[in-house]
Amino acid sequence: MSCVFQIPFLMLLASLGAGSASETLPPLEQVFTLYEMRLYRGKNDYKSHMKLFRKALERNSKLLAASGKESDLRSVLRVLADMRALSEHALRETPAREKDGRSREAKRLEIRARRIVEAMDDLKLALPFEYRDDFEDCIRSLEKLRKHLLDQLFGRLTPADTRSAPGIAHGLLPFTPAAPAVSFSQSADGFTDEEYTKIQRAQKLDRRTRVFLKIAEDRLEALEERWTRVTGQEPPVTGKKRKKKKNKKKKKGRNGEDEGPLTFHAHWELLHAYERAIDGVMINIDEKANQQRLSGKEILKVLKRFCENVFEFDPRLETMEKLAVQLDDDDFWLTLEQAKKTTEIARKGCRLGLGGDLE
C-alpha cells in the first residue's frame, strides 16, 4: 500500500510560484504615474490599492501591445519590467480584513492578470526569440500574483502549512497537505443546510465521500439544466444520474422552472460548491491516511469510488466553459478556473493512487 500514495499534490503546483533570481524591486514611484501615486498615497485601504494595480496593469498591457506592434523592443523591455514590479508590489499588499481579500476588486485584478498573461503568450511569439525570457519572467510574476489572489479568494492551504506533517515522510498523501478536520459553513461553501448536516453526521470516510460526491453531482446537474434553458439544447456530455432522471417529472415553481433548494443559487455559487465538494473529499482522504485511522485497503476502496466520479465529472466541465461564454460573467469564469484546477489535482492523484487504470 505504501506505493499507492506517492506525493502531496500542492508540491506539483509549487513551480507556479517559482521566479527568477532575486532582484532589487524598483519603488512604486518608478512604475506608477504621478496621478496613480497620488491616489495610492491618498487611499490606504486594500480594495482601493487592488483597483489601482489593476488599472496600472491595464495601462501597461496597452503600452506593451502598442510597442510590440511597432517592434519598439526597448519599450517592450521597459514595460515588461514595470509589469513585473507592479505584480511584486501588489503581492506585498495585505488586506486588513479577510473579506477584503475576497472583495470584488481582488477578483477583478486576478481576472485582469489572467487575460494579460493570455495576451502575452500570443505577443511573445511575434517578437524575436531572445526576448522570450523577459516575457517568461513577467508571466511568472503575474501567475504568482494570480495564485496569491486565488488563495485569498478560495482559502487555499499552502505547502508551508504542513511541512512537518508525518504523512509526507511516509509517502501517504495523494492530494493535499495533511489538514485537521474541516468545518464547512454554508456561506463559505455554498452547501445547503441539509447537506451541511449530512456532512457533519457522516463520520466515516466512505459515507462522507458519498455526501460530497452527491453535492458535486447535484451542482453539475443543476448547471446542465440551466445550460439547456439558455441554449435550448441538451449538454454534449451528461452524467449517468441525469440520463436516468431525464423523463422524471419535477415540481414546478410559479415561473414554470424546476423548483428546488438550488433554484436561487447563482451560477458561480453552484460551481463553487462543486469545487469545494471535490476538495473536501481530497482533504478527508488525506487526513485519514495521514493519521493512519484506516487501513490501506479501506482507503483504496474509497479512492476508487472517488476517482470513478472525477473522471466522469471532468469532461462535463467543458459544458461549463460554453455556459461561461453565454453568461459573460467574470465571477463564473473565475470560479470555473478554480474548479478545473481542483479537478485536475484530483485526476493526477487518481493516476498515482490507482495507476491510471480508470481512464
C-alpha positions as CSV (number, residue, x, y, z in Angstrom):
1,M,0.0,0.0,0.0
2,S,2.9,2.3,0.6
3,C,3.4,2.7,-3.1
4,V,-0.2,3.8,-3.8
5,F,0.1,7.3,-2.2
6,Q,3.1,8.9,-3.6
7,I,3.4,12.7,-3.1
8,P,1.3,15.7,-1.9
9,F,-0.2,17.5,-4.9
10,L,0.4,21.1,-3.9
11,M,4.0,20.3,-4.4
12,L,3.2,19.7,-8.1
13,L,1.9,23.3,-8.2
14,A,4.9,24.8,-6.4
15,S,6.5,25.7,-9.7
16,L,3.8,28.3,-10.3
17,G,5.4,30.4,-7.6
18,A,8.9,30.0,-8.8
19,G,10.5,33.1,-10.1
20,S,13.8,34.2,-11.4
21,A,16.8,35.2,-9.2
22,S,16.1,37.9,-6.6
23,E,16.5,41.4,-7.9
24,T,16.1,44.8,-6.4
25,L,12.5,45.8,-6.7
26,P,12.0,49.3,-8.1
27,P,9.9,51.6,-5.9
28,L,6.3,52.3,-6.8
29,E,7.2,55.9,-7.8
30,Q,9.1,54.5,-10.8
31,V,6.2,52.3,-12.1
32,F,3.1,54.4,-11.1
33,T,2.3,57.6,-12.9
34,L,2.2,60.8,-10.8
35,Y,-1.6,60.6,-10.7
36,E,-1.6,56.9,-9.7
37,M,0.9,57.6,-7.0
38,R,-1.2,60.4,-5.6
39,L,-4.2,58.1,-5.5
40,Y,-2.2,55.3,-3.9
41,R,-1.0,57.6,-1.1
42,G,-4.5,59.1,-0.6
43,K,-6.2,55.8,-0.1
44,N,-4.9,53.3,2.4
45,D,-7.4,50.5,2.0
46,Y,-6.7,47.2,0.3
47,K,-9.6,47.3,-2.2
48,S,-8.6,50.8,-3.5
49,H,-5.0,49.6,-3.9
50,M,-6.1,46.5,-5.8
51,K,-8.1,48.7,-8.1
52,L,-5.0,50.9,-8.7
53,F,-2.8,48.0,-9.5
54,R,-5.4,46.6,-11.9
55,K,-5.7,50.0,-13.7
56,A,-1.8,50.3,-13.9
57,L,-1.5,46.8,-15.3
58,E,-4.2,47.6,-17.9
59,R,-2.4,50.7,-18.9
60,N,0.9,48.8,-19.3
61,S,-0.7,46.0,-21.2
62,K,-1.9,48.5,-23.8
63,L,1.6,50.0,-24.0
64,L,3.0,46.6,-24.4
65,A,0.7,45.7,-27.3
66,A,1.4,49.1,-29.0
67,S,5.2,48.7,-28.5
68,G,5.1,45.1,-29.8
69,K,3.1,46.2,-32.9
70,E,5.7,48.9,-33.7
71,S,8.6,46.5,-32.9
72,D,9.9,49.0,-30.3
73,L,11.8,46.4,-28.4
74,R,13.3,48.9,-25.9
75,S,9.9,50.0,-24.8
76,V,8.7,46.3,-24.7
77,L,11.5,45.5,-22.2
78,R,10.7,48.6,-20.1
79,V,7.0,47.8,-19.9
80,L,7.7,44.1,-19.1
81,A,10.0,45.3,-16.2
82,D,7.3,47.7,-14.9
83,M,4.6,45.0,-15.0
84,R,6.8,42.6,-13.1
85,A,7.4,45.3,-10.5
86,L,3.6,46.0,-10.3
87,S,2.9,42.4,-9.7
88,E,5.5,42.1,-6.9
89,H,4.3,45.3,-5.2
90,A,0.7,44.0,-5.4
91,L,1.8,40.8,-3.7
92,R,3.2,42.8,-0.7
93,E,-0.2,44.4,0.0
94,T,-2.0,42.8,3.0
95,P,-5.8,43.1,3.5
96,A,-6.8,44.4,6.9
97,R,-9.8,42.1,7.0
98,E,-10.2,38.6,5.5
99,K,-13.3,39.7,3.5
100,D,-11.2,42.4,1.8
101,G,-9.0,39.7,0.3
102,R,-12.2,38.2,-1.2
103,S,-13.5,41.5,-2.5
104,R,-14.7,42.3,-6.0
105,E,-11.5,44.3,-6.6
106,A,-9.3,41.3,-5.8
107,K,-11.4,39.2,-8.2
108,R,-11.1,41.8,-10.9
109,L,-7.3,42.0,-10.5
110,E,-7.0,38.3,-10.8
111,I,-9.1,38.2,-13.9
112,R,-7.1,41.1,-15.5
113,A,-3.8,39.4,-14.7
114,R,-5.1,36.2,-16.4
115,R,-6.1,38.0,-19.5
116,I,-2.8,39.9,-19.7
117,V,-0.9,36.5,-19.5
118,E,-3.1,35.1,-22.3
119,A,-2.3,38.2,-24.5
120,M,1.4,38.0,-23.6
121,D,1.6,34.3,-24.7
122,D,0.5,35.4,-28.2
123,L,2.6,38.6,-28.3
124,K,5.9,36.9,-27.4
125,L,5.6,34.6,-30.4
126,A,5.6,37.6,-32.7
127,L,8.9,39.1,-31.3
128,P,12.5,37.9,-31.6
129,F,13.3,34.7,-29.7
130,E,15.9,36.3,-27.5
131,Y,13.2,38.3,-25.7
132,R,11.3,35.2,-24.6
133,D,13.0,35.0,-21.2
134,D,11.9,38.6,-20.4
135,F,8.3,37.6,-21.2
136,E,8.5,34.4,-19.2
137,D,9.8,36.3,-16.2
138,C,6.9,38.7,-16.4
139,I,4.4,35.9,-16.8
140,R,5.8,34.1,-13.8
141,S,5.3,37.3,-11.7
142,L,1.8,37.7,-12.9
143,E,1.0,34.0,-12.3
144,K,2.4,34.3,-8.8
145,L,0.1,37.2,-8.1
146,R,-2.8,35.3,-9.5
147,K,-2.1,32.3,-7.3
148,H,-1.9,34.6,-4.3
149,L,-5.2,36.2,-5.1
150,L,-6.9,32.8,-5.7
151,D,-5.5,31.6,-2.3
152,Q,-7.2,34.6,-0.7
153,L,-10.5,34.2,-2.6
154,F,-10.8,30.5,-2.0
155,G,-9.0,30.0,1.3
156,R,-6.3,27.6,-0.1
157,L,-3.7,25.9,2.1
158,T,-0.1,26.4,1.1
159,P,2.7,23.8,1.4
160,A,4.3,25.7,4.3
161,D,1.2,25.0,6.4
162,T,2.1,21.4,6.9
163,R,5.8,20.9,6.1
164,S,6.4,18.7,9.1
165,A,3.3,16.6,8.6
166,P,4.2,12.9,9.3
167,G,2.2,11.6,6.4
168,I,4.5,13.3,3.9
169,A,7.5,11.5,5.3
170,H,5.7,8.1,4.9
171,G,4.6,8.9,1.4
172,L,0.9,8.6,2.1
173,L,-0.8,11.7,0.7
174,P,-2.0,11.7,-2.9
175,F,-3.8,15.0,-3.0
176,T,-3.2,17.8,-0.5
177,P,-1.1,18.5,2.6
178,A,-2.5,17.0,5.8
179,A,-5.2,19.1,7.4
180,P,-7.2,18.9,10.6
181,A,-10.9,18.1,10.4
182,V,-12.5,20.8,8.3
183,S,-15.7,22.6,9.3
184,F,-17.9,23.7,6.3
185,S,-20.1,26.7,6.7
186,Q,-22.9,27.2,4.2
187,S,-21.9,30.7,3.4
188,A,-18.3,29.8,2.5
189,D,-19.0,26.6,0.5
190,G,-22.5,27.1,-0.9
191,F,-23.9,23.9,0.6
192,T,-27.5,23.8,1.8
193,D,-28.4,23.3,5.5
194,E,-29.4,19.8,4.8
195,E,-26.1,19.0,3.0
196,Y,-24.1,20.6,5.8
197,T,-25.9,18.5,8.4
198,K,-25.2,15.3,6.4
199,I,-21.5,16.1,6.2
200,Q,-21.4,16.6,10.0
201,R,-23.2,13.3,10.6
202,A,-21.2,11.3,8.2
203,Q,-18.2,10.5,10.4
204,K,-17.0,7.5,8.3
205,L,-14.8,8.3,5.3
206,D,-16.9,6.2,2.9
207,R,-20.2,7.9,3.9
208,R,-18.7,11.4,3.9
209,T,-17.2,10.8,0.5
210,R,-20.7,9.8,-0.8
211,V,-22.2,13.0,0.6
212,F,-19.6,15.2,-1.1
213,L,-19.9,13.4,-4.4
214,K,-23.7,13.8,-4.3
215,I,-23.2,17.5,-3.8
216,A,-20.8,17.7,-6.7
217,E,-23.2,15.8,-9.0
218,D,-26.2,17.9,-8.0
219,R,-24.3,21.1,-8.8
220,L,-23.2,19.9,-12.2
221,E,-26.7,18.7,-13.0
222,A,-28.2,22.0,-12.0
223,L,-25.8,23.9,-14.2
224,E,-26.5,21.5,-17.1
225,E,-30.2,22.1,-16.7
226,R,-29.6,25.9,-16.9
227,W,-27.5,25.3,-20.0
228,T,-30.5,23.6,-21.6
229,R,-32.7,26.6,-20.6
230,V,-30.2,29.1,-22.0
231,T,-29.5,27.3,-25.3
232,G,-32.5,25.0,-25.8
233,Q,-30.1,22.1,-26.3
234,E,-29.0,19.1,-24.2
235,P,-25.4,19.3,-22.9
236,P,-22.9,17.5,-25.1
237,V,-21.8,15.4,-22.1
238,T,-24.1,14.4,-19.2
239,G,-23.8,12.4,-16.1
240,K,-25.4,8.9,-15.5
241,K,-27.8,10.3,-13.0
242,R,-29.1,13.0,-15.4
243,K,-29.8,10.4,-18.0
244,K,-31.8,8.3,-15.6
245,K,-33.8,11.3,-14.4
246,K,-34.4,12.9,-17.8
247,N,-38.0,11.9,-18.1
248,K,-38.9,12.2,-14.4
249,K,-41.4,15.0,-13.6
250,K,-40.3,17.7,-11.2
251,K,-42.2,20.2,-9.1
252,K,-42.6,23.5,-11.0
253,G,-42.5,26.9,-9.5
254,R,-44.6,29.9,-10.4
255,N,-42.4,30.9,-13.2
256,G,-42.6,27.4,-14.7
257,E,-39.0,26.5,-13.8
258,D,-38.0,23.5,-11.7
259,E,-38.3,24.4,-8.1
260,G,-35.7,23.0,-5.6
261,P,-33.1,24.0,-3.0
262,L,-30.7,25.2,-5.6
263,T,-33.1,27.3,-7.6
264,F,-31.9,30.6,-6.3
265,H,-28.2,29.9,-6.2
266,A,-26.1,32.0,-8.7
267,H,-24.3,30.1,-11.4
268,W,-20.9,30.7,-9.8
269,E,-22.2,29.6,-6.4
270,L,-23.2,26.2,-7.9
271,L,-19.8,25.7,-9.5
272,H,-18.0,26.9,-6.3
273,A,-20.0,24.3,-4.2
274,Y,-18.9,21.6,-6.8
275,E,-15.2,22.6,-6.3
276,R,-15.4,22.7,-2.5
277,A,-17.0,19.2,-2.6
278,I,-14.2,17.7,-4.6
279,D,-11.7,19.5,-2.4
280,G,-13.5,18.2,0.7
281,V,-13.1,14.6,-0.4
282,M,-9.4,15.0,-1.0
283,I,-8.8,16.7,2.3
284,N,-10.7,14.0,4.2
285,I,-8.9,11.1,2.4
286,D,-5.5,12.7,3.2
287,E,-6.5,13.3,6.8
288,K,-7.4,9.6,7.3
289,A,-4.2,8.4,5.5
290,N,-2.0,10.9,7.4
291,Q,-3.4,9.9,10.8
292,Q,-3.5,6.2,9.8
293,R,-7.1,5.8,11.0
294,L,-8.0,3.4,8.2
295,S,-6.3,0.5,6.6
296,G,-4.8,1.0,3.1
297,K,-7.4,-1.4,1.7
298,E,-10.3,0.8,3.0
299,I,-8.7,4.0,1.8
300,L,-8.1,2.5,-1.6
301,K,-11.8,1.4,-1.9
302,V,-12.9,5.0,-1.2
303,L,-10.3,6.4,-3.5
304,K,-11.5,4.2,-6.4
305,R,-15.1,5.4,-6.0
306,F,-14.0,9.0,-5.8
307,C,-11.8,8.6,-9.0
308,E,-14.6,7.0,-11.0
309,N,-16.7,10.1,-10.3
310,V,-13.9,12.5,-11.0
311,F,-13.2,11.0,-14.4
312,E,-16.9,11.4,-15.2
313,F,-17.1,15.0,-13.9
314,D,-14.1,16.3,-15.8
315,P,-15.5,16.3,-19.4
316,R,-18.7,17.8,-18.1
317,L,-16.7,21.0,-17.2
318,E,-16.4,21.6,-20.9
319,T,-20.1,22.4,-20.9
320,M,-19.4,24.9,-18.1
321,E,-16.9,26.6,-20.4
322,K,-19.6,27.0,-23.1
323,L,-22.1,28.2,-20.5
324,A,-19.5,30.8,-19.3
325,V,-19.3,32.2,-22.8
326,Q,-23.1,32.6,-22.9
327,L,-23.2,34.2,-19.5
328,D,-20.2,36.5,-19.9
329,D,-19.9,36.5,-16.1
330,D,-16.4,37.3,-14.6
331,D,-17.3,35.6,-11.3
332,F,-18.3,32.4,-13.1
333,W,-15.1,32.4,-15.2
334,L,-13.0,32.8,-12.1
335,T,-14.8,30.0,-10.3
336,L,-14.7,27.8,-13.3
337,E,-10.9,28.1,-13.5
338,Q,-10.6,27.1,-9.8
339,A,-13.0,24.2,-10.4
340,K,-10.9,22.9,-13.3
341,K,-7.7,23.3,-11.3
342,T,-9.1,21.3,-8.4
343,T,-10.5,18.6,-10.7
344,E,-7.1,18.3,-12.4
345,I,-5.4,17.9,-9.0
346,A,-7.9,15.1,-8.3
347,R,-7.2,13.4,-11.6
348,K,-3.4,13.5,-11.0
349,G,-3.9,12.0,-7.6
350,C,-6.1,9.2,-9.1
351,R,-3.4,8.4,-11.7
352,L,-0.9,8.0,-8.9
353,G,-3.1,6.2,-6.5
354,L,-4.6,3.8,-8.9
355,G,-2.0,3.6,-11.7
356,G,-4.2,5.4,-14.2
357,D,-6.3,2.3,-14.9
358,L,-9.6,4.1,-14.5
359,E,-9.3,6.2,-17.7
